[in-house]
Amino acid sequence: MNQHKEGRIKEAGIKLFSEKGFEATSVQDIANECGMSKGSFYSYFKSKDALLVTILTHYYRMIEKKIKKVDQMGLQPREAFVIQLTHFYEGVYEHKEFIITHAYEQVPPLNATVKRMILHIQTKRRAFYRRSLYRIFGEQVTPYLWDLAIMLEGILHAFIRMFLQDEKELQVEELVKYAVNRIDSIVEGMIYNNEGPILQESEVIPPTNMFNMSLASVRSRVTDLITLIKDELQESPHIEEYRMSLDVIEEELARESPRQPVIKGMLSNLDDIKVVEVYIEELKRLLQITVQKTSTD
């Protein structure tokens, strides 16, 4: 029964956020739509923002589940990437009234929690682009991977916005194939002209002003980094060992007093992994600050 009521609240939130907009929808509106009291709403969700986070997370996980299944199909990198991008943007387009407004255009003045979640999804999506483009084009494009990821994202988003504005029917698979084919030409030009990349890792995932961050913000960034590292290493033969070390770190951070020797030991298992060394270095700095802040709070 409780799950049924929670589901009704989510459905009402999706409907009203899409029709009226997030800011114009009140908790009372959602409660009225569900035929329940305002107090009943708060027994399931702390706030309207918490409901929005839950809904966006639900949508993203549905799409992500489809994308991950493709990795198990044994396809060539380009074919797999096209199918995965098609799944992603079909999912976005299917729920366009809600997702585009709240996760892409970011029209409402979002609170810190919602912003962090959206940035987390965005960072994961770009890391997925980067990883997939490396599989397709190989070592030669390593310096350009973030440039290529951002350009591909820009092409797809620009076309999708145009189709949405004109209310035209979008053939997602055709658009994805077209965009990926354009990346071929861009890669050829980059290699031929021997141009340097525009973006560096630190510009896509900027270094945080760690010492001025709250403990909650530091921990949120740690969670984001751990997720990114797990995604990047998912094809490693040592993935289970790495995942175990990362899981232990997360468990330690959930403790009232994280044990620094345990965290250091787990971090030592992640040294010298080149593909994620930038993430690991930031993770080490953040974890050190987390332990310091926890011990002084």
Residue pairs with C-beta under 8 A, 6 or more apart in sequence:
2 44
5 34
5 36
5 40
5 44
6 44
8 34
8 36
9 30
9 34
9 41
9 44
9 45
9 51
10 51
10 54
10 55
10 58
12 30
12 33
12 34
13 25
13 30
13 48
13 51
13 52
13 55
14 55
14 98
15 33
16 25
16 29
16 30
16 33
17 25
17 52
17 55
17 98
17 101
17 102
18 97
18 98
18 101
20 29
21 101
21 107
21 108
22 48
22 52
22 101
22 102
22 107
22 108
23 108
23 109
25 48
26 48
27 38
27 41
27 42
27 47
27 48
28 38
30 41
30 48
30 51
31 37
31 38
31 40
31 41
34 40
34 41
45 51
45 54
49 110
49 111
49 113
49 114
50 113
52 102
52 114
53 113
53 114
53 117
55 98
56 99
56 102
56 103
56 114
56 117
56 118
56 121
57 117
59 91
59 95
59 98
59 99
59 103
60 103
60 121
62 91
63 87
63 88
63 91
63 92
66 87
66 91
67 84
67 87
67 88
67 128
70 80
70 83
70 84
70 87
71 80
71 234
73 80
75 83
77 132
77 135
77 136
78 136
78 180
80 132
81 132
81 133
81 135
81 136
81 180
82 173
82 176
82 177
82 180
84 128
84 132
85 156
85 176
85 179
85 180
86 172
86 173
86 176
88 125
89 156
89 160
89 172
89 175
89 176
90 172
91 99
92 99
92 100
92 104
92 160
93 160
93 170
93 172
96 164
100 160
100 164
101 107
102 108
103 118
103 121
104 157
106 115
106 118
110 118
112 217
116 217
116 220
116 224
119 224
120 223
120 224
120 227
123 205
123 224
123 228
124 227
124 228
124 231
125 153
126 146
126 149
126 150
126 153
126 204
127 228
127 231
127 232
128 231
129 148
129 149
129 152
129 153
130 145
130 146
130 148
130 149
131 231
131 232
133 141
133 145
133 148
133 149
133 152
133 183
134 141
134 142
134 145
137 187
140 191
141 148
141 187
141 190
141 191
143 196
143 197
144 187
144 190
144 197
146 197
146 199
146 200
146 201
146 203
146 204
147 190
147 197
147 198
147 199
148 183
148 186
148 187
149 204
150 199
150 204
151 183
151 186
152 179
152 180
152 183
155 179
155 182
156 175
156 176
156 179
159 170
159 175
159 179
160 170
160 175
163 169
163 170
201 278
202 278
205 278
205 279
205 282
207 282
208 221
208 282
208 286
210 218
210 285
210 286
210 289
211 289
213 221
213 289
215 290
215 293
215 294
215 297
218 286
218 289
218 290
218 293
219 253
219 290
221 286
222 249
222 253
222 283
222 286
222 287
222 290
223 250
225 279
225 282
225 283
225 286
226 246
226 249
226 250
226 283
228 276
228 279
229 242
229 246
229 270
229 276
229 279
229 280
229 283
230 242
230 243
230 246
232 275
232 276
232 279
233 239
233 242
233 243
233 273
233 275
233 276
236 242
236 273
241 269
242 269
242 270
242 273
245 266
245 267
245 269
245 270
246 266
246 270
248 262
248 266
249 263
249 266
249 267
249 287
252 258
252 259
252 262
252 263
252 266
253 287
253 290
256 294
257 294
257 295
258 290
258 291
258 294
260 291
263 287
263 291
267 280
267 283
267 284
267 287
270 276
270 280
271 280
273 280
